[in-house]
Amino acid sequence: MRSIKKFKHKHIVSHTPKNKMSESASLAWLIENGIVLSISYAKSLVDYKVVTHTGIPDLLRSILVSVSNLALIECILILQYVLIRTVYSGIEPHSKGASRPVHVASCTLTVHLPVNLISMTVATLIFGTDGMDTVSHPATEAFAWSSWEWAANYALYRMVYDVAFYALHFTMHRLPRVYAMVHSTHHIHRSTDLTTNFQFTAVDLFVEGMLTNFVAMMPILLVNDYVPYFPLVVFATYAEWYQIGSHAHQRIPAVTALPPIAPIYNSTLAKRFRPTCLRTHDAVRFHADHHKKVKGNYGITPWMDWLFGTMVIETGLKKAE
């Protein structure tokens, strides 16, 4: 089914950083994994304090965990903005930014917060309240799995997440009424930046953000006798970090699909990709081309599009026939 055609180069803008630090693979690895693990630990600790506090009713507990989810998303956005303005300020942008202003505060209150509240309700219906009642301190849960269990479960999560995202996103684009009612609002931004993460309808955000995550977690819950809370938060934060970063207006080396092994992946497996812009797994360029053409590149990572022949590259390159 794979049908990747040859690409011919047009003029490509030189991406020459102002300092060598911005292209350091080691620094990018430290930044990405350090940030994700730190904010995952902080969220898990807050949730642990909430669910183990005997004086908090179940309804308020769900609301507080939803707020911690929202706080994590906002934290990711702020940290990536800071990275763009500091460490990666010398990298040439792919675009001039979002093609339409976004009312961030309004979207946070009317879309992001309600969707997180609904998601917690759905999670409670699916997984029950017992799962949250067994949450332990993240320092303890970090060592509840062996290294092999961490690696195997993250690989399973990443694979299912990519398949689910591609399937749901592809379906929304191929059904005209669904696209018009649910997803077209997101594509008002033909040119993107981090504020594009607020350019969603509530249903779209639930499907692409929350439902995809639920689907990816289900196999982990099915194949393991015991699933600690902290690893699930880490897996979801890795996915959120990547998905948010894919809407930036420039490449961010500290945003990769496989953060724990990013340097190894980029120096080995990624070199098999054509065109060459995907060899460094440039999430921004890949998704920017999806927004520009409003078709192709349906996956959050290139793998599913590479497999099914729906990859389209426009930025700096000539599209395949």
C-alpha positions in Angstrom: 0.0 0.0 0.0 3.0 2.2 0.5 3.5 4.6 -2.4 6.1 7.2 -1.7 7.0 9.0 -4.9 10.2 10.8 -5.6 10.5 14.4 -4.7 12.3 17.1 -6.7 13.9 19.9 -4.8 12.9 23.5 -5.3 14.5 26.4 -3.5 15.0 25.4 0.2 15.6 28.2 2.7 18.8 27.7 4.6 18.2 26.9 8.3 21.4 28.3 9.7 21.2 28.7 13.5 22.9 31.6 15.2 24.5 29.3 17.7 25.6 25.7 17.6 23.8 25.0 20.9 20.4 25.0 19.0 21.4 22.0 16.9 22.9 19.9 19.7 21.1 16.6 19.8 22.3 15.9 23.3 20.9 19.2 24.6 17.6 18.6 22.8 17.4 15.2 24.4 18.1 16.6 27.8 15.6 19.4 27.4 12.7 17.3 26.1 13.0 14.4 28.5 13.9 16.6 31.4 10.9 18.8 30.9 8.4 16.0 30.2 9.5 13.9 33.2 9.5 16.9 35.5 6.0 18.2 34.7 4.7 14.6 34.6 6.1 14.1 38.1 4.5 17.4 39.3 1.1 16.5 37.8 1.2 13.0 39.3 2.1 14.4 42.7 -0.7 16.9 42.6 -3.2 14.2 41.5 -1.9 11.9 44.3 -2.5 14.6 46.9 -6.0 15.2 45.5 -7.1 11.6 45.4 -5.7 10.6 48.8 -7.3 13.6 50.6 -10.2 12.0 52.4 -12.1 15.3 52.7 -12.5 15.9 48.9 -15.8 14.6 47.3 -15.5 12.4 44.2 -17.0 15.2 42.0 -14.6 17.8 43.2 -11.7 15.3 42.9 -12.5 14.8 39.1 -12.7 18.6 38.7 -9.3 19.1 40.3 -7.7 16.4 38.3 -9.2 18.0 35.1 -7.7 21.3 36.2 -4.3 19.7 36.6 -4.6 18.3 33.1 -5.3 21.8 31.8 -2.4 23.2 33.8 -0.1 20.7 32.2 -1.2 21.7 28.7 -0.7 25.4 29.5 2.7 24.6 31.0 3.8 22.8 27.8 2.7 25.8 25.7 4.6 28.2 27.8 7.8 26.1 27.9 7.8 25.6 24.2 7.3 29.3 23.6 10.2 30.0 25.9 12.4 27.5 24.0 11.5 29.1 20.7 12.5 32.6 22.1 15.7 31.4 23.7 17.5 28.2 22.9 16.0 27.9 19.4 15.7 31.5 18.5 18.2 31.2 15.7 16.3 28.6 13.7 14.6 29.9 10.5 10.8 29.8 10.9 8.6 27.8 8.5 5.9 30.5 8.6 5.2 34.0 9.8 2.8 32.6 12.5 -0.9 31.9 12.8 -3.0 33.2 9.9 -5.7 34.3 12.3 -5.6 35.7 15.9 -6.9 33.4 18.6 -8.6 34.4 21.8 -6.5 32.1 24.1 -8.3 32.9 27.4 -11.7 32.5 25.8 -10.8 29.2 24.2 -9.3 27.9 27.4 -12.5 28.5 29.4 -15.0 27.5 26.7 -13.2 24.6 25.0 -10.1 23.3 26.9 -11.6 23.2 30.4 -15.0 21.7 29.5 -13.3 19.0 27.3 -11.0 18.1 30.2 -14.0 17.9 32.6 -15.9 15.7 30.1 -12.8 13.6 29.6 -12.4 12.9 33.3 -16.1 11.9 33.4 -15.6 9.5 30.5 -12.5 8.1 32.1 -14.4 7.5 35.3 -17.1 5.7 33.4 -14.6 3.6 31.5 -12.0 2.8 34.2 -14.1 3.3 37.3 -13.0 5.1 40.5 -11.0 2.3 41.8 -8.1 3.1 39.5 -7.6 6.6 41.0 -8.0 5.2 44.5 -4.9 3.0 44.0 -2.7 6.0 42.9 0.6 6.0 44.9 3.3 8.6 45.2 5.0 9.1 41.9 8.5 8.5 43.4 7.2 5.0 44.3 5.4 4.4 41.0 8.4 5.3 39.0 10.1 2.1 40.1 6.9 -0.1 40.0 7.8 -1.3 36.5 11.1 -2.6 35.3 13.0 -0.8 32.5 11.8 -3.4 30.0 8.2 -2.9 31.1 8.5 0.9 30.7 10.0 0.5 27.2 7.5 -2.2 26.0 4.5 -0.3 27.3 5.6 3.0 25.9 6.2 1.4 22.5 2.7 -0.1 22.6 1.2 3.2 23.6 3.1 5.1 20.8 2.1 2.6 18.1 -1.6 2.5 19.1 -1.7 6.3 19.5 -0.3 6.9 16.0 -2.8 4.4 14.4 -5.7 5.9 16.3 -4.8 9.5 15.6 -4.3 8.7 11.9 -7.6 6.8 11.6 -9.7 9.5 13.4 -8.0 12.4 11.7 -8.3 10.8 8.2 -12.0 10.0 8.8 -12.7 13.6 9.8 -11.2 14.9 6.5 -12.9 12.3 4.3 -16.4 12.9 5.7 -17.5 16.4 4.4 -20.2 17.1 6.9 -18.0 15.9 9.8 -15.1 18.0 8.6 -17.4 21.1 8.2 -19.0 20.8 11.6 -16.0 19.5 13.7 -12.6 20.0 12.1 -12.8 22.9 9.7 -12.4 25.4 12.5 -8.9 24.1 13.2 -7.9 24.6 9.6 -8.8 28.2 9.6 -5.1 28.4 10.4 -3.5 27.6 7.1 -0.3 29.0 8.6 0.3 27.9 12.2 2.0 28.8 15.5 1.5 27.6 19.1 -1.8 29.5 19.3 -3.2 27.1 16.8 -3.5 24.6 19.7 -6.4 26.8 20.8 -8.1 26.8 17.4 -10.4 23.8 18.0 -14.0 23.0 18.5 -14.8 21.1 21.6 -15.7 17.9 19.7 -12.5 18.1 17.7 -10.3 18.6 20.7 -12.0 15.6 22.5 -11.5 13.3 19.5 -7.9 14.3 18.6 -6.7 14.9 22.1 -8.6 12.9 24.6 -10.2 10.0 22.7 -6.9 9.1 21.0 -5.2 9.0 24.4 -7.9 6.7 25.8 -7.6 4.3 22.9 -3.8 4.2 23.3 -4.1 3.4 27.0 -6.6 0.6 26.7 -4.1 -2.1 25.4 -1.7 -1.2 28.3 -4.5 -1.7 30.8 -5.5 -5.0 29.2 -2.1 -6.6 29.0 -0.7 -5.6 32.4 -1.8 -7.0 35.8 -0.8 -3.7 37.4 -0.6 -0.3 35.8 0.9 2.5 37.9 -0.5 6.0 37.3 2.8 7.8 36.9 3.9 6.0 33.7 0.5 6.7 32.1 1.0 10.4 32.8 4.5 10.3 31.3 3.2 8.6 28.1 0.4 11.0 27.7 2.6 14.0 28.4 5.1 12.8 25.7 2.3 12.7 23.2 0.9 16.1 24.3 4.4 17.7 24.1 4.8 16.4 20.5 1.3 17.2 19.4 1.4 20.8 20.7 4.9 21.3 19.3 3.8 20.2 15.8 1.9 23.4 15.5 4.8 25.7 16.2 5.9 28.1 13.4 9.5 26.8 13.4 11.4 23.6 13.9 12.0 22.7 17.6 14.7 20.0 17.9 13.5 19.3 21.4 10.1 18.1 20.0 10.5 14.5 18.8 8.2 11.4 18.3 10.4 9.1 20.4 12.0 11.3 23.0 13.8 8.5 25.1 15.7 7.4 22.0 15.5 10.4 19.8 19.3 10.7 19.0 19.5 7.0 18.1 16.3 7.2 16.0 17.4 10.3 14.1 20.8 8.9 13.3 19.5 5.5 12.2 15.9 4.7 11.3 15.0 8.3 10.3 17.6 8.3 7.6 15.4 5.9 5.6 12.8 8.6 5.1 12.4 10.5 1.9 12.3 13.4 1.5 15.3 14.3 3.6 13.5 16.9 5.7 11.9 14.0 7.6 15.3 12.5 8.5 15.4 14.8 11.6 11.7 14.1 12.2 10.7 17.7 11.8 7.2 17.6 13.3 6.6 21.2 12.5 7.3 21.0 8.8 5.3 17.8 8.4 2.2 19.1 10.1 2.6 22.6 8.6 2.2 21.1 5.2 -1.0 19.4 6.3 -2.4 22.8 7.3 -1.2 24.4 4.1 -2.8 21.8 1.8 -5.6 20.7 4.1 -5.0 17.1 2.9 -2.3 14.5 3.3 -0.1 14.1 6.3 -3.0 12.9 8.4 -0.8 11.3 11.1 0.7 13.2 13.9 3.9 11.4 12.9 5.0 10.5 9.4 4.9 6.7 9.8 1.2 6.0 9.0 1.3 8.4 6.0 4.5 6.8 4.8 2.8 3.4 5.1 -0.4 4.3 3.3 1.0 6.7 0.7 -0.8 9.9 2.0 2.4 11.8 2.7 2.5 15.3 1.1 5.4 17.7 1.4 5.0 21.2 0.2 7.3 23.4 2.3 10.5 24.0 0.3 9.8 21.0 -1.9 7.8 20.1 -4.9 4.8 17.8 -4.2 4.8 14.3 -5.6 2.8 13.7 -8.7 
